[in-house]
Amino acid sequence: MCLAIPMKVVEIEGNKGIVEYTGIKREVGLDLLEDVKIDDWVIIHTGFAISKLNEEEAQETLSLLKEGGFI
């Protein structure tokens, strides 16, 4: 099973970004998206941001993932 997680962009340097959720930070590639900014919410899969979403969508997705026991 593959899992993609919403995370918030907290730093950007070139085509790399640092994303964070619940204090966990990860470096990810931003190559697949255009116009990513700090404080954007993105879906992370296999080390890359693959989609942008708004905070409401991110929180709803995270809630469902928690409810399902995935995070």
Protein Blocks (a to p, Z undefined) as FASTA:
>chain_A
ZZddddddfbdehjbccddeehiacdddfklpghiaehiacddeehiafbdcdfklmmmm
mmmmmmnopZZ
